Amino acid sequence: MVHVTGQSPSQPSPQPSPGAGRVSGPDAGGGPGNSGSPDGPRELAPRANLTTAENPWPLRLLSSKIDQYVARMSQVWVEGQVIQLNRRPGAGMAFLTLRDTDADISMSVSIYARVLDAVLARTGAELGEGARVVVRAKPTFWAKRGSLQLQADDIRPVGVGDLLARIEQLRRILAAEGLFDAERKRPLPFLPRKVGLVCGRQAKAKDDVLVNARLRWPGLPFEVREVAVQGARAVGEVTRAIQELDTDAQIDVIVVARGGGAVEDLLPFSDEGLVRAAAACRTPLVSAIGHETDCPLLDLVADYRASTPTDAARRIVPDLAQETVGLDSARERLRSVLASRLDAEQAALDQLRARPVMADPTSIVRDRVIELGQARDRMRRAVEHRLSLAAADLRADRARLTALSPQGVLDRGYTILRTPGGKVITSAEDVKKGDLIEGVLAHGRLVAQVVGATKPRPADID
């Protein structure tokens, strides 16, 4: 791959005529040519991929081939940013240097002065350094110089409306992907260990953040990355700075700060690559770009959008003086609450101490002893009464039982007669003369022999 730099517009050269600088003769067509060696002419390789270290192309042939290729290219519309404009009074040509809006690539452009004047008169635009333009141009190659430039026949400034329309289209795409969702926003740390700062070189935004943050919290450590914040290099440098700071484990928050400017100046902070890099950042990120009215896409993807760099400084750290006042106030409230609680407990303790029982604690025991003795007496009397009633009942039951028992009957003079087999004799018919019978008395037994038995009469039975 051959990298060709554009010609500096500060040293314009006349436009070469068609075919100028092209190799003619045998070298141009790949036929026999003079290599300059004592061996005489040699055959050159017809194509670039057939060249070797022993059979190289001469530089003039390579230049001619490039010229032929470029000459076959058609006109093309190209967008870029003007970084240099050179117009000499009375000259028929004007020269510009365009730089790519995202990469560090530049190229010279020539255009007739009258065409440029007509465009500026028609649009009323001022074509100065930093302006974005689109040009319709034919690529041309200067073989002798080995340089590529564009010959333009139309140039149009890119209006703010066009830029905003592109940003709005990108905003819709990124919003549809969820990059701006509130759920993705991370809270900022209360007191970061270290702050990463991405800002311009020698920029006021840097001082706004550093000075105001350290006024609020003295000694706050910063890791600063000074980068281009506008122009072609801005996107790449800001993106790399964010990614580098994100890898530092000590950094708890990253601030991207830039002062105000025109819409064109803030375009890098609406670049898709930069916005996606910010969305992928694992460290909470604060966007402090421009003023309150400015709203690049970086503001939407950041975890917090600060209206200005000074506002960012206020958001990333607490105010030590205010925190000290707050701590003092909290300490005083705590002291007051504790004092009130202690006073209340002391009053309750005094009330307890003032009670009679606290003066003579044994009085509680004495009263309880008396009550216990009275209860014991009542219980003893109740038990004795119950036992007395039970004894009386038992005596009555015993008397009834004694009166009804066989022994009681015997004690009254009755006798129980039984056969030798133990059967109770209840009738004279149960025995006969000569039978032995046993008589059970109240005291002892006797054996008798029946000498006679009288059968019962009906009147006796009745």
C-alpha positions as CSV (number, residue, x, y, z in Angstrom):
1,M,0.0,0.0,0.0
2,V,1.4,3.4,-1.0
3,H,0.6,6.4,1.3
4,V,0.7,9.7,-0.6
5,T,0.7,13.0,1.2
6,G,-1.0,16.0,-0.2
7,Q,1.0,19.0,-1.6
8,S,1.3,21.9,0.7
9,P,-0.9,24.8,-0.5
10,S,1.7,27.2,0.6
11,Q,3.8,26.3,-2.4
12,P,1.4,26.0,-5.3
13,S,2.6,24.8,-8.6
14,P,1.0,25.1,-11.9
15,Q,-1.4,22.4,-12.9
16,P,0.4,19.9,-15.1
17,S,-0.9,19.3,-18.5
18,P,-2.4,15.9,-19.3
19,G,0.3,13.3,-19.4
20,A,2.9,15.5,-17.6
21,G,5.5,13.4,-15.8
22,R,4.4,10.2,-17.3
23,V,7.0,7.7,-18.4
24,S,7.3,7.2,-22.2
25,G,9.2,4.8,-24.2
26,P,9.8,1.1,-23.4
27,D,9.4,1.6,-19.6
28,A,5.9,3.0,-19.9
29,G,4.5,-0.1,-21.7
30,G,6.6,-2.7,-19.9
31,G,8.7,-3.4,-23.0
32,P,12.5,-3.4,-23.3
33,G,14.3,-0.6,-21.5
34,N,17.7,0.5,-20.4
35,S,18.3,-0.4,-16.8
36,G,21.5,1.5,-16.6
37,S,23.6,-1.7,-16.2
38,P,26.5,-2.6,-18.4
39,D,24.6,-5.7,-19.5
40,G,22.3,-3.5,-21.7
41,P,18.5,-3.3,-21.8
42,R,16.3,-5.7,-19.9
43,E,12.7,-6.7,-19.9
44,L,10.6,-5.0,-17.2
45,A,7.8,-6.8,-15.4
46,P,4.4,-5.9,-17.0
47,R,2.6,-6.0,-13.6
48,A,3.5,-4.9,-10.1
49,N,3.0,-8.4,-8.7
50,L,5.6,-9.7,-11.1
51,T,8.4,-7.4,-9.9
52,T,11.3,-8.9,-7.9
53,A,14.4,-7.6,-6.2
54,E,16.4,-8.6,-9.3
55,N,13.9,-7.0,-11.7
56,P,12.3,-3.9,-10.0
57,W,10.4,-1.1,-11.6
58,P,12.1,2.2,-11.9
59,L,10.4,4.9,-9.8
60,R,9.3,6.7,-12.9
61,L,7.3,3.7,-14.1
62,L,5.6,3.3,-10.7
63,S,4.7,7.0,-10.8
64,S,3.4,6.6,-14.3
65,K,1.3,3.6,-13.4
66,I,-0.2,5.6,-10.4
67,D,-0.9,8.5,-12.7
68,Q,-2.7,6.3,-15.2
69,Y,-4.8,4.8,-12.5
70,V,-5.8,8.1,-11.0
71,A,-6.5,9.6,-14.4
72,R,-9.2,6.9,-14.9
73,M,-11.0,7.9,-11.7
74,S,-14.2,9.9,-12.0
75,Q,-15.2,13.0,-10.0
76,V,-16.1,12.4,-6.4
77,W,-17.8,14.3,-3.7
78,V,-15.6,14.5,-0.6
79,E,-16.2,15.9,2.9
80,G,-13.5,17.4,5.0
81,Q,-12.5,20.3,7.3
82,V,-10.6,23.3,6.0
83,I,-7.4,23.6,8.0
84,Q,-5.6,26.0,5.6
85,L,-6.7,28.4,2.9
86,N,-4.3,30.2,0.5
87,R,-5.5,32.8,-1.9
88,R,-3.1,35.1,-3.6
89,P,-4.4,38.4,-4.8
90,G,-5.0,38.3,-8.6
91,A,-4.3,34.6,-8.8
92,G,-6.7,32.5,-10.8
93,M,-6.4,29.5,-8.5
94,A,-7.1,29.1,-4.8
95,F,-5.6,26.3,-2.7
96,L,-7.1,24.6,0.4
97,T,-5.9,21.8,2.7
98,L,-8.7,19.5,3.8
99,R,-8.4,17.2,6.8
100,D,-10.6,14.2,7.5
101,T,-13.1,14.9,10.2
102,D,-12.2,11.7,12.2
103,A,-8.8,10.6,11.1
104,D,-5.4,12.4,10.8
105,I,-5.4,12.5,7.0
106,S,-5.1,15.7,4.9
107,M,-5.0,16.5,1.2
108,S,-4.5,19.6,-1.0
109,V,-7.4,20.9,-3.1
110,S,-7.2,23.4,-5.9
111,I,-10.1,25.3,-7.2
112,Y,-10.6,28.3,-9.6
113,A,-10.8,31.5,-7.6
114,R,-13.9,32.6,-9.6
115,V,-15.7,29.4,-8.7
116,L,-14.9,29.8,-5.0
117,D,-16.0,33.4,-5.1
118,A,-19.3,32.5,-6.8
119,V,-20.0,29.8,-4.1
120,L,-19.3,32.2,-1.3
121,A,-21.4,34.9,-2.8
122,R,-24.3,32.5,-3.4
123,T,-24.3,31.0,0.1
124,G,-23.1,34.0,2.1
125,A,-20.8,31.7,4.0
126,E,-17.3,32.5,5.3
127,L,-14.9,29.8,4.3
128,G,-12.4,30.0,7.1
129,E,-10.2,27.5,8.9
130,G,-12.2,24.9,10.7
131,A,-15.2,25.1,8.4
132,R,-16.7,21.8,7.1
133,V,-17.1,21.6,3.4
134,V,-18.0,19.1,0.7
135,V,-16.2,19.5,-2.7
136,R,-16.7,17.9,-6.1
137,A,-13.3,17.1,-7.3
138,K,-11.2,15.0,-9.7
139,P,-8.2,13.3,-8.2
140,T,-5.0,14.2,-10.0
141,F,-1.5,12.8,-9.5
142,W,1.7,14.8,-10.1
143,A,4.1,12.2,-11.3
144,K,7.3,14.2,-10.8
145,R,6.5,15.1,-7.3
146,G,4.7,11.9,-6.4
147,S,1.8,13.8,-4.8
148,L,-1.9,13.4,-5.0
149,Q,-4.3,16.4,-4.9
150,L,-7.9,17.2,-5.8
151,Q,-9.0,19.5,-8.6
152,A,-12.3,20.9,-7.5
153,D,-15.0,22.5,-9.6
154,D,-17.6,22.9,-6.8
155,I,-17.4,23.5,-3.1
156,R,-20.2,23.8,-0.6
157,P,-20.1,24.7,3.1
158,V,-21.8,22.1,5.3
159,G,-24.5,24.1,7.2
160,V,-25.3,23.8,10.8
161,G,-28.7,22.4,9.9
162,D,-27.0,19.5,8.0
163,L,-24.8,18.8,11.0
164,L,-27.6,18.8,13.5
165,A,-29.7,16.6,11.2
166,R,-26.9,14.0,11.2
167,I,-26.5,14.2,14.9
168,E,-30.3,13.7,15.4
169,Q,-30.3,10.7,13.1
170,L,-27.4,9.2,15.2
171,R,-29.2,10.1,18.4
172,R,-32.3,8.1,17.3
173,I,-30.1,5.1,16.5
174,L,-28.3,5.1,19.8
175,A,-31.5,5.7,21.7
176,A,-33.1,2.7,20.1
177,E,-30.2,0.6,21.3
178,G,-30.8,1.8,24.8
179,L,-27.5,3.6,25.3
180,F,-29.3,6.6,26.8
181,D,-31.6,4.7,29.1
182,A,-31.8,5.9,32.7
183,E,-31.3,2.3,34.0
184,R,-27.7,2.4,32.6
185,K,-26.8,5.5,34.6
186,R,-24.5,4.8,37.5
187,P,-24.4,6.9,40.7
188,L,-21.4,9.1,41.3
189,P,-19.2,8.2,44.3
190,F,-19.6,10.4,47.4
191,L,-15.9,11.0,47.7
192,P,-13.7,9.6,44.9
193,R,-10.2,8.4,45.7
194,K,-9.0,9.9,42.4
195,V,-10.6,11.7,39.5
196,G,-9.7,11.2,35.9
197,L,-9.9,14.5,33.8
198,V,-10.0,14.7,30.0
199,C,-9.6,18.2,28.8
200,G,-7.9,20.4,26.2
201,R,-4.3,21.5,26.3
202,Q,-3.8,24.7,28.3
203,A,-7.6,24.9,28.5
204,K,-9.6,27.0,30.9
205,A,-11.9,24.0,31.4
206,K,-9.0,22.2,33.1
207,D,-8.5,25.0,35.6
208,D,-12.3,25.3,36.2
209,V,-12.4,21.7,37.2
210,L,-9.2,21.4,39.2
211,V,-9.5,24.7,41.1
212,N,-13.1,24.4,42.0
213,A,-12.9,20.7,43.0
214,R,-9.9,21.4,45.2
215,L,-11.6,24.4,46.7
216,R,-14.4,22.1,47.8
217,W,-12.1,19.2,48.9
218,P,-8.4,20.2,49.2
219,G,-5.8,17.7,48.1
220,L,-8.1,15.8,45.8
221,P,-5.9,13.7,43.4
222,F,-6.4,14.0,39.7
223,E,-5.1,12.1,36.7
224,V,-5.2,14.5,33.8
225,R,-5.2,13.7,30.1
226,E,-4.7,16.8,27.9
227,V,-6.0,16.1,24.4
228,A,-7.3,17.8,21.3
229,V,-10.9,18.8,21.9
230,Q,-11.8,19.9,18.4
231,G,-10.6,19.2,15.0
232,A,-9.7,16.0,13.3
233,R,-7.6,14.5,16.1
234,A,-10.2,15.1,18.8
235,V,-12.3,12.0,18.5
236,G,-9.3,9.6,18.6
237,E,-7.5,11.4,21.4
238,V,-10.5,11.8,23.6
239,T,-11.6,8.2,23.1
240,R,-8.1,6.8,24.0
241,A,-7.9,9.1,27.0
242,I,-11.3,7.7,28.3
243,Q,-10.2,4.1,27.7
244,E,-6.9,4.7,29.5
245,L,-8.4,6.3,32.5
246,D,-11.1,3.5,32.7
247,T,-8.3,0.9,33.2
248,D,-7.0,2.7,36.3
249,A,-8.5,1.0,39.4
250,Q,-7.8,4.0,41.6
251,I,-10.0,6.3,39.5
252,D,-13.6,6.4,40.7
253,V,-15.0,9.0,38.3
254,I,-14.0,10.4,34.9
255,V,-14.8,14.0,33.8
256,V,-14.7,15.0,30.1
257,A,-14.6,18.8,30.1
258,R,-14.5,21.4,27.4
259,G,-15.6,25.0,27.2
260,G,-18.2,26.4,25.0
261,G,-17.9,26.8,21.2
262,A,-19.7,26.7,17.9
263,V,-21.7,23.6,16.9
264,E,-18.9,22.7,14.6
265,D,-16.4,22.8,17.4
266,L,-18.4,20.4,19.6
267,L,-19.0,17.9,16.8
268,P,-16.3,15.4,18.1
269,F,-18.4,14.9,21.2
270,S,-21.3,13.6,19.1
271,D,-19.1,11.2,17.2
272,E,-20.5,7.7,17.2
273,G,-17.2,6.0,18.1
274,L,-16.6,8.4,21.0
275,V,-20.1,8.0,22.3
276,R,-19.9,4.2,22.2
277,A,-16.6,4.2,24.0
278,A,-18.1,6.3,26.7
279,A,-21.1,3.9,26.9
280,A,-18.6,1.0,27.4
281,C,-16.8,2.8,30.2
282,R,-17.0,0.9,33.5
283,T,-16.1,4.0,35.6
284,P,-18.9,6.6,36.2
285,L,-18.5,9.3,33.6
286,V,-19.4,13.0,33.8
287,S,-19.8,15.1,30.6
288,A,-19.1,18.8,31.0
289,I,-19.1,20.0,27.4
290,G,-19.8,23.6,26.5
291,H,-22.5,25.6,28.2
292,E,-26.0,24.9,29.5
293,T,-27.6,25.2,26.0
294,D,-25.1,22.8,24.4
295,C,-26.1,19.1,24.3
296,P,-23.7,16.8,22.4
297,L,-24.5,13.1,22.4
298,L,-21.8,12.5,25.0
299,D,-24.1,14.3,27.5
300,L,-26.9,11.7,26.8
301,V,-24.7,8.7,27.3
302,A,-22.8,10.0,30.3
303,D,-23.8,8.9,33.8
304,Y,-24.1,12.6,34.8
305,R,-24.4,15.7,32.6
306,A,-22.9,18.8,34.1
307,S,-23.9,22.2,32.6
308,T,-20.3,23.5,32.7
309,P,-16.9,22.3,33.8
310,T,-17.4,24.3,37.0
311,D,-20.6,22.5,37.7
312,A,-18.8,19.2,37.2
313,A,-16.4,20.2,39.9
314,R,-19.3,20.7,42.3
315,R,-20.8,17.4,41.4
316,I,-17.9,15.1,41.7
317,V,-16.8,16.0,45.3
318,P,-18.6,17.2,48.4
319,D,-17.9,20.6,50.0
320,L,-15.6,20.0,52.9
321,A,-16.8,23.2,54.7
322,Q,-20.4,22.2,54.3
323,E,-19.7,18.6,55.4
324,T,-17.9,19.9,58.4
325,V,-20.9,22.1,59.3
326,G,-23.2,19.2,58.8
327,L,-21.0,17.0,61.0
328,D,-21.0,19.7,63.7
329,S,-24.7,20.1,63.5
330,A,-25.3,16.3,63.7
331,R,-22.9,16.1,66.6
332,E,-24.9,18.9,68.4
333,R,-28.2,17.2,67.7
334,L,-26.8,13.9,69.0
335,R,-25.5,15.6,72.1
336,S,-28.9,17.2,72.7
337,V,-30.8,13.9,72.2
338,L,-28.5,12.1,74.6
339,A,-28.7,14.8,77.2
340,S,-32.6,14.8,77.0
341,R,-32.6,11.0,77.3
342,L,-30.2,11.1,80.2
343,D,-32.4,13.8,81.9
344,A,-35.5,11.7,81.4
345,E,-33.9,8.6,82.8
346,Q,-32.5,10.5,85.8
347,A,-36.0,11.9,86.6
348,A,-37.5,8.4,86.4
349,L,-34.7,7.1,88.7
350,D,-35.4,10.0,91.2
351,Q,-39.1,9.0,91.2
352,L,-38.2,5.4,92.0
353,R,-35.8,6.5,94.7
354,A,-38.5,8.7,96.3
355,R,-40.9,5.8,96.9
356,P,-41.2,4.5,100.5
357,V,-40.3,1.0,99.5
358,M,-36.9,2.3,98.3
359,A,-36.2,3.8,101.8
360,D,-37.1,0.5,103.5
361,P,-37.0,-2.3,101.0
362,T,-37.6,-5.0,103.8
363,S,-41.1,-3.6,104.2
364,I,-42.1,-5.4,101.1
365,V,-40.8,-8.7,102.6
366,R,-42.6,-8.1,105.9
367,D,-45.9,-7.5,104.3
368,R,-45.5,-10.6,102.3
369,V,-44.5,-12.7,105.4
370,I,-47.7,-11.5,107.2
371,E,-49.8,-12.4,104.2
372,L,-48.1,-15.7,103.9
373,G,-48.8,-16.5,107.6
374,Q,-52.4,-15.6,107.2
375,A,-52.8,-17.7,104.2
376,R,-51.1,-20.6,106.0
377,D,-53.5,-20.3,108.9
378,R,-56.5,-20.2,106.6
379,M,-55.3,-23.3,104.8
380,R,-54.6,-25.2,108.1
381,R,-58.1,-24.4,109.4
382,A,-59.7,-25.4,106.1
383,V,-57.8,-28.7,106.1
384,E,-58.7,-29.4,109.7
385,H,-62.4,-28.7,109.0
386,R,-62.3,-31.0,106.0
387,L,-60.6,-33.7,107.9
388,S,-63.2,-33.4,110.8
389,L,-66.1,-33.7,108.4
390,A,-64.5,-36.7,106.7
391,A,-63.9,-38.4,110.1
392,A,-67.5,-37.9,111.1
393,D,-68.7,-39.3,107.8
394,L,-66.3,-42.2,108.2
395,R,-67.6,-43.0,111.8
396,A,-71.2,-42.9,110.5
397,D,-70.4,-45.2,107.6
398,R,-68.6,-47.5,110.0
399,A,-71.5,-47.7,112.3
400,R,-73.9,-48.5,109.5
401,L,-71.5,-51.1,108.1
402,T,-71.1,-52.7,111.6
403,A,-74.8,-52.8,112.1
404,L,-75.4,-54.5,108.7
405,S,-72.5,-56.9,108.8
406,P,-72.9,-60.6,109.8
407,Q,-70.7,-60.0,112.8
408,G,-73.1,-57.4,114.1
409,V,-76.0,-59.8,113.8
410,L,-74.0,-62.5,115.7
411,D,-73.1,-59.9,118.4
412,R,-76.9,-59.5,119.0
413,G,-77.2,-63.2,119.8
414,Y,-77.8,-64.8,116.5
415,T,-76.1,-68.0,115.2
416,I,-75.3,-69.2,111.7
417,L,-75.8,-72.9,111.2
418,R,-73.9,-74.7,108.4
419,T,-73.6,-78.2,107.2
420,P,-70.2,-79.9,107.5
421,G,-69.8,-78.9,103.8
422,G,-70.2,-75.2,104.7
423,K,-73.7,-74.8,103.3
424,V,-75.7,-72.3,105.4
425,I,-78.8,-74.0,106.8
426,T,-81.9,-71.8,106.4
427,S,-84.6,-74.3,106.9
428,A,-85.3,-77.3,109.1
429,E,-86.0,-79.3,106.0
430,D,-82.3,-78.9,105.1
431,V,-81.3,-81.4,107.9
432,K,-82.6,-84.6,109.4
433,K,-82.2,-86.3,112.7
434,G,-78.7,-87.4,113.6
435,D,-76.9,-84.9,111.2
436,L,-74.0,-83.0,112.5
437,I,-74.2,-79.2,112.1
438,E,-71.8,-76.4,112.9
439,G,-72.9,-73.3,114.7
440,V,-71.1,-70.0,114.2
441,L,-71.5,-67.7,117.2
442,A,-70.3,-64.2,117.9
443,H,-67.4,-65.7,119.7
444,G,-66.3,-69.1,118.5
445,R,-68.0,-72.2,116.9
446,L,-69.7,-75.3,118.1
447,V,-70.7,-78.7,116.6
448,A,-74.0,-80.2,117.4
449,Q,-76.1,-83.2,116.4
450,V,-79.7,-82.8,115.3
451,V,-82.0,-84.7,117.6
452,G,-85.1,-83.5,116.0
453,A,-86.4,-81.0,113.5
454,T,-89.7,-79.3,113.2
455,K,-91.0,-78.5,109.7
456,P,-92.2,-75.0,109.3
457,R,-95.9,-74.3,109.4
458,P,-97.6,-72.2,106.8
459,A,-98.4,-69.7,109.4
460,D,-94.7,-69.4,110.3
461,I,-93.9,-68.9,106.6
462,D,-96.3,-66.1,106.3
